[in-house]
Structure formats: structure tokens, C-alpha cells
């Protein structure tokens, strides 16, 4: 980076596409899919590939992974800093 700057690009160089490029370096042949670029759809793509547990519906997996309520509850706690 000190010799050549790299810039964030919402479509081609974001947190999802950069990780996808690393995965393809390790596992060649992982197919590119529109859901990599439209990262809000990435869980469905990973589910379809079998990279996410498929023993229950995708919606249930997404709900189980959600930390929103836990984060909001922790924010209200008096010992937030200690947590």
C-alpha cells in the first residue's frame, strides 16, 4: 500500500469481493455469482453452495446469526465497558 494505493470500490473492491477473491485463490472454481457483488444476497449464495449449514431454512440461519438485539441489550447494560 505504501508503493501503490488501493481504494475501496463499492462494486469491485469491497469487503465481500475481496474475501471472495481470497477464497478463489484457495479453492479455484468457486463460481462467481451476482450475489457476491450484491452482497445483501450473499447468505443465499453461501447457503446454495453449502458453505452455510443447510439443516434448517436459510431464514432461520440468518435469524440465528443476528446480533442486533444482543447488541442493543448490551448497549443498555451498566457494565457495557466491562463487556
C-alpha positions in Angstrom: 0.0 0.0 0.0 2.9 2.4 0.6 4.0 2.0 -3.0 0.6 1.8 -4.7 -2.6 3.0 -3.1 -5.7 0.8 -3.2 -9.1 2.3 -3.0 -12.4 0.9 -1.8 -14.8 0.4 -4.6 -18.4 -0.4 -3.8 -18.7 -2.9 -6.7 -15.3 -4.4 -7.4 -13.2 -4.0 -4.2 -15.4 -4.2 -1.1 -15.4 -6.5 2.0 -17.3 -9.2 0.1 -15.5 -9.2 -3.2 -12.0 -9.1 -1.6 -12.8 -12.1 0.6 -14.3 -13.9 -2.4 -11.1 -13.3 -4.4 -9.1 -14.9 -1.5 -11.5 -17.9 -1.4 -11.0 -18.4 -5.1 -7.2 -18.3 -4.6 -7.5 -21.2 -2.1 -10.4 -23.0 -3.8 -10.3 -22.4 -7.6 -13.5 -22.9 -9.4 -15.9 -21.3 -6.9 -18.3 -19.8 -9.4 -18.8 -16.0 -9.5 -22.4 -15.1 -8.8 -24.3 -11.8 -8.9 -24.9 -12.3 -5.1 -21.2 -11.7 -4.5 -21.4 -8.2 -6.0 -24.9 -7.6 -4.5 -23.6 -8.6 -1.0 -27.0 -8.4 0.6 -27.8 -11.6 -1.2 -24.5 -13.3 -0.2 -26.1 -15.5 2.5 -28.3 -17.1 -0.1 -25.3 -17.8 -2.3 -23.3 -19.3 0.5 -26.4 -21.4 1.5 -26.8 -22.7 -2.0 -23.1 -23.6 -2.1 -23.4 -25.5 1.2 -21.0 -23.1 2.9 -23.7 -22.4 5.5 -25.4 -25.1 7.5 -28.4 -26.4 5.5 -30.1 -28.4 8.2 -32.6 -25.6 8.6 -34.1 -23.0 6.3 -31.9 -20.0 5.3 -34.2 -17.6 7.2 -33.6 -19.5 10.4 -29.8 -19.4 9.9 -29.9 -15.6 9.3 -32.1 -15.1 12.4 -29.7 -17.2 14.5 -26.7 -15.2 13.3 -28.3 -11.8 14.0 -26.7 -10.0 16.9 -28.9 -6.9 16.7 -31.0 -7.5 19.9 -28.0 -8.7 21.9 -26.0 -5.7 20.9 -28.8 -3.3 21.8 -29.3 -5.0 25.2 -25.5 -4.8 25.8 -25.6 -1.2 25.0 -28.1 -0.5 27.8 -26.2 -2.5 30.4 -24.4 -0.6 33.1 -21.3 -2.8 32.7 -21.1 -2.1 28.9 -17.5 -1.1 29.1 -16.5 -4.2 31.0 -18.3 -6.4 28.5 
